[in-house]
Amino acid sequence: MSTEPKKPQRVPTLTEVIIDLPAEPAGTPAGPARADAQVAPETLMAEALMQETRIVTKVIERLQPRIDVLFEHRLREALAPTVSRIYTALADEMRKELARKLREAVEQAVNEELGRHRGG
């Protein structure tokens, strides 16, 4: 027959401050004092914040490649319509400019040829 350990009624969260620690039952031999009991609360809070900062940094470092891919994908999706409009406008403008230059070149060649026939 196995006896299951008694489950705690409530488990404090990591961000919860425990003010009233339960007293040790009578007759329990006093063990060595805990090291963190002698440390100032400010020091413990500073250490906790440093630990949190290290954890956040490590998580961001691990996620950065995925974040980069996602950002690039979303950026491409967002910019695609704008780039398409700019490309279309630029292509139209270049076609018009090319047609104008071609007309100028043909006009100049025709004028030169007419000048040769009239003068010569």
Secondary structure, 3 states (H helix, E strand, C coil): CCCCCCCCCCCCCCCCCCCCCCCCCCCCCCCCCCHHHHCCHHHHHHHHHHHHHHHHHHHHHHHHHHHHHHHHHHHHHHHHHHHHHHHHHHHHHHHHHHHHHHHHHHHHHHHHHHHHHHHC
